[in-house]
């Protein structure tokens, strides 16, 4: 587990590689989970939407909007 502060390459790499992501931000810790079976069977637009939602959730967490 690690912080993504200042490490966008690692963050984007893991999103693109669909590996588990641990997000640390003040007062909260969250692990984003994904199903590789679901991703491999879904269309590219669904994959893009899923990736966008993960990134959006990450930023909401960083900004404390949850």
C-alpha positions as CSV (number, residue, x, y, z in Angstrom):
1,X,0.0,0.0,0.0
2,X,1.2,3.4,-0.8
3,X,0.2,7.0,-1.4
4,X,-0.4,8.4,-4.9
5,X,0.6,11.8,-3.9
6,X,3.0,12.9,-6.7
7,X,3.0,9.5,-8.3
8,X,0.5,9.8,-11.2
9,X,2.5,7.4,-13.5
10,X,1.9,4.6,-11.0
11,X,-1.7,5.5,-10.5
12,X,-2.5,5.6,-14.3
13,X,-0.4,2.5,-14.9
14,X,-2.5,0.5,-12.4
15,X,-5.8,1.9,-13.7
16,X,-4.8,0.9,-17.2
17,X,-3.5,-2.5,-16.1
18,X,-6.6,-3.1,-14.0
19,X,-4.6,-4.0,-10.9
20,X,-6.0,-3.3,-7.4
21,X,-5.4,0.3,-6.3
22,X,-5.0,1.4,-2.7
23,X,-5.9,5.0,-2.3
24,X,-4.7,6.9,0.8
25,X,-6.0,10.3,1.7
26,X,-6.3,12.1,5.1
27,X,-8.5,10.2,7.5
28,X,-9.5,7.5,5.0
29,X,-8.1,4.4,3.2
30,X,-9.9,2.7,0.4
31,X,-9.1,-0.2,-1.9
32,X,-10.7,0.0,-5.3
33,X,-11.7,-3.4,-6.5
34,X,-12.5,-4.6,-10.0
35,X,-13.4,-7.8,-11.8
36,X,-11.1,-8.7,-14.6
37,X,-13.7,-11.1,-16.0
38,X,-16.3,-8.3,-16.2
39,X,-13.8,-6.0,-17.8
40,X,-12.6,-8.5,-20.5
41,X,-16.2,-9.2,-21.5
42,X,-17.4,-5.6,-21.6
43,X,-17.3,-3.3,-24.6
44,X,-14.6,-0.6,-24.9
45,X,-17.1,2.2,-24.0
46,X,-18.0,0.4,-20.8
47,X,-14.3,0.0,-20.0
48,X,-13.7,3.7,-20.6
49,X,-16.7,4.6,-18.4
50,X,-15.5,2.3,-15.7
51,X,-12.0,3.8,-15.8
52,X,-13.5,7.3,-15.7
53,X,-15.6,6.5,-12.7
54,X,-12.6,5.0,-10.9
55,X,-10.5,8.1,-11.6
56,X,-13.5,10.4,-10.6
57,X,-13.9,8.4,-7.3
58,X,-10.2,8.8,-6.6
59,X,-10.4,12.6,-7.0
60,X,-13.6,12.8,-4.9
61,X,-11.7,10.9,-2.2
62,X,-8.7,13.2,-2.4
63,X,-10.9,16.3,-2.2
64,X,-13.0,14.8,0.6
65,X,-16.2,14.9,-1.3
66,X,-17.4,11.6,-0.1
